Amino acid sequence: MLHWRHHAAGLLKAQGKGLIAEAVGGRVAPSGYPDPREPLALVAHGFMGDGRNWTYPAQELSRRLQQQQGESGGSIVAVDMRNHGLSPHYPSHRTIDEADDLFRMIEERSSAGGGQEDGNRSDRRPTAPPGDAVLMGHSMGGAAVMTALLADALFEADPAAFPRTLRVDSDNDQRHRRARRRRLRAAVIVDSSPVSKRPPTFEGLGQYLHAMMALTPEANATVTDADRALKRSIIDPAMRNFLLLNFVPERDRVRVKLETTKFASADAAAIPPHEVSAYAAHPHYGMWRCNLPVLHHALLRDDILVPEDLIAACRLRGVKVGIPVLFVYGALSPYNSAAGKASIPELFSDATIIDVPDAGHVVHADQRELFCDVVAPFLSRHFH
């Protein structure tokens, strides 16, 4: 189970199973989850990040939606993806696994008590009809969202055509059917394209992770120690600061170890107990919030891209995603390529492509207001 970071209306604080609610509007169900009767935008962050990266855009988008639609403007929830932030550590990090995690989140939220009526409210509403969810994803998260959309479209068109290499578990088929009963309304992809070819920037990312793995817990008790050590390999201070959001000071490492093991053992699809014990012996366990060895391995294997088998199967059968999808690129981003954009209409029949000027890869941080100017109207059209 992933961790929620909830951005909704009024100054609410909600506690629930696996829920972190930092609310700026909207309603929370009695269970503690964002109310399933309300629209939901689920946000998937990028590689080595976590849901905190989306605090400002989620709050600002929520504010704009609330202005247009009132309290029923719904919830924007930025999750910590698997092996990142406060979510469990898993032995694999394939994009199809991340896509399945997102389906789990929608299903979990749907069954978390949202259909329960709150007897103290005078504006009780029936359970929202299928189609009240919007997926948003940046970079790695964008690849996960595209994988979820393409996998759903392919499975609906021809279940037998779903590549065996991408089967997640025995419940995969049923999960897709349940997810389709709450069909996604739209999606937003931020600086990511439906391609399986490794971009040149992966080499730099691999070097960054290698530098992080070279740090020893004993010599790096504080973030200052780690910053000093990483400075030898990572010159850019902004990149170091971003990566160090994953660093855990020595005083907190025992707690992080216990939390990671607890969350993992509580999830049927997480690391088996014997693998938890083996990972706990890893020298980096507890030093980084992210699952550094697994993420490094996934990067080397290109597991954070849209799977080639899935793209090929969709093209072979002429399968396209039919819901509206907004692709937002940074005009200065190295991931903004003509080849990447050319692949979009081949797989998405209702796609809109927009470049945000003077923005790099992290569009929602480089040009925060312009990004919200582009995304808010799209959400308003499909988020009701």
C-alpha positions in Angstrom: 0.0 0.0 0.0 1.3 3.4 -0.9 1.3 6.5 1.3 -1.3 9.3 0.6 -0.4 13.0 0.8 -3.8 14.7 0.7 -4.4 18.2 -0.5 -8.1 19.2 -0.3 -10.3 22.2 1.2 -10.5 23.9 4.7 -7.8 23.4 7.3 -8.4 19.7 8.0 -6.1 17.1 9.4 -7.1 13.5 8.6 -5.6 10.4 10.0 -6.2 7.0 8.4 -4.6 3.8 7.4 -1.5 4.9 5.4 -2.8 8.4 5.0 -1.0 11.7 5.4 -3.6 14.5 5.0 -2.3 18.1 4.6 -5.6 19.6 3.7 -6.4 22.9 2.2 -10.0 22.1 1.2 -12.5 19.3 0.3 -14.0 16.6 2.4 -12.6 13.5 4.1 -14.6 10.3 4.5 -15.3 8.9 8.0 -12.6 6.3 7.2 -10.0 9.0 7.0 -9.5 8.7 3.2 -10.5 11.4 0.8 -14.2 11.1 0.4 -14.9 8.7 -2.6 -18.1 10.7 -3.3 -15.9 13.6 -4.4 -13.7 13.8 -7.5 -10.1 12.7 -7.1 -6.9 13.6 -8.8 -4.1 11.1 -8.0 -0.6 12.5 -8.5 2.5 10.3 -9.1 5.8 12.0 -8.6 9.1 11.5 -10.4 12.2 9.4 -9.9 13.9 9.9 -6.5 11.2 12.3 -5.4 8.1 11.9 -3.2 4.6 13.4 -2.8 6.1 16.5 -1.1 7.4 17.7 -4.4 3.7 18.4 -5.3 2.7 20.4 -2.2 2.5 23.8 -3.9 0.9 22.8 -7.3 -1.6 20.4 -5.5 -2.6 23.2 -3.1 -2.8 25.8 -5.8 -4.8 23.5 -8.1 -7.1 22.7 -5.2 -7.6 26.4 -4.5 -8.5 27.1 -8.1 -10.9 24.2 -8.4 -12.6 25.2 -5.1 -13.0 28.8 -6.5 -14.7 27.4 -9.6 -16.7 24.5 -8.2 -17.0 25.2 -4.4 -16.4 22.7 -1.6 -17.2 19.8 -3.9 -14.2 20.6 -6.0 -12.7 17.3 -4.8 -9.3 16.2 -3.6 -5.8 16.2 -5.1 -3.7 13.4 -3.6 0.0 13.2 -4.2 1.2 9.7 -3.3 4.6 8.4 -2.4 5.3 5.9 -5.1 6.7 2.4 -4.2 10.3 2.5 -3.0 10.0 6.2 -2.4 9.2 8.5 0.6 7.1 6.8 3.2 5.8 4.0 1.0 6.9 0.4 1.4 10.1 -1.0 0.0 9.6 -3.6 -2.7 12.0 -6.0 -4.4 11.0 -4.7 -7.8 10.4 -1.3 -9.4 8.8 -2.0 -12.8 6.5 0.6 -14.3 3.8 -2.0 -14.6 4.0 -2.5 -10.8 3.6 1.2 -10.3 0.6 1.3 -12.6 -0.9 -1.6 -10.6 -0.2 0.4 -7.4 -2.3 3.3 -8.8 -5.2 1.0 -9.6 -4.9 -0.3 -6.1 -5.1 3.2 -4.7 -8.3 3.9 -6.7 -9.8 0.6 -5.7 -8.8 1.1 -2.0 -10.2 4.6 -2.0 -13.4 3.4 -3.5 -13.9 0.8 -0.8 -12.7 2.9 2.1 -16.1 4.0 3.2 -16.9 6.7 0.8 -20.4 5.4 0.2 -21.1 5.8 3.9 -23.5 8.6 4.6 -22.4 11.0 7.4 -25.6 11.5 9.5 -24.3 14.8 10.8 -24.3 16.4 7.3 -27.3 18.1 5.7 -25.8 17.7 2.2 -25.5 14.0 2.0 -24.7 12.8 -1.5 -24.9 9.3 -3.0 -21.7 7.5 -4.0 -20.1 9.2 -7.0 -20.7 7.4 -10.3 -17.8 5.7 -12.1 -15.5 8.0 -13.8 -14.6 10.4 -11.0 -10.8 9.9 -11.0 -8.0 11.8 -12.9 -4.4 10.5 -12.9 -1.5 12.9 -13.0 2.1 11.9 -13.3 5.5 13.6 -13.7 8.5 11.9 -15.3 8.6 8.4 -13.8 5.1 9.0 -12.5 4.1 10.0 -16.0 5.4 6.8 -17.3 3.4 4.9 -14.7 0.2 6.8 -15.6 0.7 6.1 -19.3 1.4 2.4 -18.5 -1.8 2.3 -16.5 -3.8 3.9 -19.3 -2.4 1.7 -22.0 -2.6 -1.5 -20.0 -6.3 -0.7 -19.2 -7.0 0.1 -22.9 -5.3 -3.1 -24.1 -6.9 -5.3 -21.5 -10.4 -3.9 -22.3 -9.8 -4.4 -26.1 -8.3 -7.9 -25.9 -7.4 -9.5 -22.5 -5.6 -12.3 -24.3 -3.2 -9.8 -25.9 -1.9 -8.5 -22.5 1.8 -9.4 -22.5 2.6 -12.2 -20.1 5.8 -10.4 -19.1 3.7 -7.6 -17.6 1.4 -9.8 -15.5 1.6 -8.5 -11.9 -0.2 -11.2 -9.9 -3.2 -13.5 -10.1 -5.5 -10.7 -9.1 -4.3 -8.5 -12.0 -7.3 -9.3 -14.3 -9.9 -8.6 -11.6 -8.2 -5.4 -10.6 -8.3 -4.1 -14.1 -12.0 -4.9 -14.3 -12.7 -3.2 -11.0 -10.7 -0.2 -12.0 -12.8 0.0 -15.3 -16.0 0.1 -13.2 -14.6 3.4 -11.9 -13.4 4.5 -15.2 -10.8 7.2 -15.3 -12.1 10.6 -16.5 -8.8 12.1 -17.8 -5.1 12.2 -17.3 -2.2 14.7 -17.2 1.3 13.7 -18.2 4.1 16.1 -17.2 7.4 16.0 -19.1 7.2 12.3 -20.1 6.5 10.5 -23.4 5.3 7.0 -24.3 8.7 5.7 -25.3 10.7 2.8 -24.2 14.1 4.1 -25.4 16.6 5.1 -22.7 17.1 8.9 -22.7 20.8 10.2 -22.4 20.0 11.8 -19.0 19.8 8.3 -17.4 23.6 8.1 -17.4 23.8 11.2 -15.2 21.1 9.7 -12.9 23.0 6.5 -12.6 26.1 8.4 -11.5 24.1 10.3 -8.9 22.8 7.1 -7.4 26.2 5.5 -7.5 27.6 8.5 -5.5 24.7 8.1 -2.9 25.4 4.4 -2.6 29.1 5.1 -1.9 28.2 7.0 1.3 28.6 5.0 4.5 26.2 5.4 7.4 29.0 5.7 10.0 30.6 8.7 8.2 27.4 10.5 7.4 25.3 11.1 10.5 23.8 14.4 9.4 22.6 15.9 6.2 25.5 18.3 6.3 27.9 15.3 6.3 26.1 13.8 3.4 26.0 17.1 1.4 29.8 17.5 1.9 30.5 14.0 0.7 28.2 14.2 -2.3 29.7 17.6 -3.4 32.7 15.7 -4.7 30.5 13.9 -7.3 27.4 16.1 -7.7 28.4 19.7 -8.4 24.9 21.1 -8.8 23.6 22.2 -5.4 20.0 22.1 -6.5 20.4 18.4 -7.5 22.1 17.6 -4.2 19.4 19.3 -2.3 16.7 17.3 -4.2 18.5 14.0 -3.6 19.2 14.8 0.0 15.4 15.0 0.7 15.8 11.2 0.8 18.5 11.3 3.5 17.7 10.1 7.0 19.8 11.5 9.9 21.3 9.0 12.2 19.0 9.8 15.0 15.9 8.7 12.9 17.3 5.6 11.2 16.0 3.1 13.7 12.5 4.5 13.4 12.7 4.5 9.6 13.8 0.8 9.6 10.9 -0.1 11.8 8.4 1.8 9.7 9.6 0.4 6.5 9.5 -3.2 7.8 6.0 -2.6 9.3 4.5 -1.2 6.1 6.2 -3.9 4.0 5.0 -6.8 6.2 1.5 -5.3 6.3 1.2 -5.4 2.5 0.5 -8.8 0.9 2.4 -7.8 -2.2 5.4 -6.4 -0.4 8.8 -8.0 0.4 8.4 -11.5 2.0 9.7 -11.7 5.6 12.9 -13.4 4.6 13.7 -10.7 2.1 12.9 -8.0 4.6 15.5 -9.5 6.9 18.0 -9.7 4.1 17.4 -6.1 3.1 17.6 -4.9 6.7 21.2 -6.1 6.7 22.0 -3.9 3.7 24.3 -1.0 4.8 22.0 1.6 3.3 18.9 0.4 5.0 17.5 3.2 7.1 20.0 5.7 5.8 17.8 6.7 2.8 14.0 6.9 2.7 14.0 5.6 -0.8 14.9 2.0 -1.7 18.3 3.0 -3.2 19.6 -0.5 -4.3 16.3 -1.4 -6.0 15.9 2.0 -7.7 19.5 1.8 -9.0 18.8 -1.6 -10.4 15.6 -0.4 -12.0 17.4 2.5 -13.6 20.0 0.3 -15.1 17.3 -2.0 -16.5 15.2 0.9 -17.9 12.3 -0.4 -15.7 11.0 3.1 -15.1 10.0 3.6 -18.8 6.8 2.6 -20.5 7.3 -1.1 -21.2 8.3 -1.9 -24.8 6.1 -5.0 -24.8 3.1 -2.9 -23.9 3.7 -0.3 -26.6 4.3 -3.0 -29.2 1.1 -4.9 -28.2 -1.0 -1.7 -28.4 0.4 -0.7 -31.8 0.0 -4.2 -33.2 -3.7 -4.2 -32.4 -4.3 -0.5 -33.0 -5.3 0.1 -29.4 -5.4 3.7 -28.2 -6.3 5.4 -25.0 -9.6 7.2 -25.6 -9.9 9.5 -22.6 -8.6 13.1 -22.8 -4.9 13.3 -21.9 -3.0 16.5 -21.5 0.7 16.3 -22.1 2.7 19.2 -20.5 6.3 19.7 -21.4 9.0 22.1 -20.2 10.1 24.0 -23.3 13.7 23.7 -22.1 13.5 20.1 -20.9 15.9 17.4 -22.2 12.9 15.1 -22.2 11.0 17.3 -24.6 11.8 15.7 -28.0 10.1 15.6 -31.4 10.3 11.8 -31.4 8.6 11.5 -28.0 5.8 13.8 -29.1 5.4 12.0 -32.4 4.6 8.8 -30.5 1.7 10.4 -28.6 -1.0 10.3 -31.4 -0.1 6.7 -32.2 -1.3 5.7 -28.7 -3.6 8.4 -27.4 -6.6 9.4 -29.6 -7.6 12.5 -27.6 -4.3 14.1 -26.6 -3.4 17.8 -26.2 0.3 18.8 -26.1 1.4 22.0 -24.5 5.0 23.5 -24.0 5.5 25.7 -20.9 8.0 28.4 -21.8 11.2 28.9 -19.7 10.6 25.6 -17.9 12.9 22.6 -17.7 12.1 19.1 -16.6 10.5 20.0 -13.3 7.8 22.1 -15.0 5.6 22.4 -11.9 8.5 23.9 -10.0 10.2 25.9 -12.7 7.1 27.8 -13.8 4.6 27.1 -11.0 1.9 29.7 -12.0 2.1 28.9 -15.7 1.9 25.2 -15.0 -1.3 25.8 -12.9 -2.7 28.1 -15.6 -2.4 25.2 -18.1 -3.6 22.3 -15.9 -6.4 24.0 -13.8 -8.8 24.6 -16.8 -8.2 21.0 -18.0 -9.0 19.6 -14.5 -12.0 21.8 -14.2 -13.4 20.4 -17.4 -13.0 16.8 -16.3 -13.0 17.0 -12.5 -16.6 17.1 -11.5 
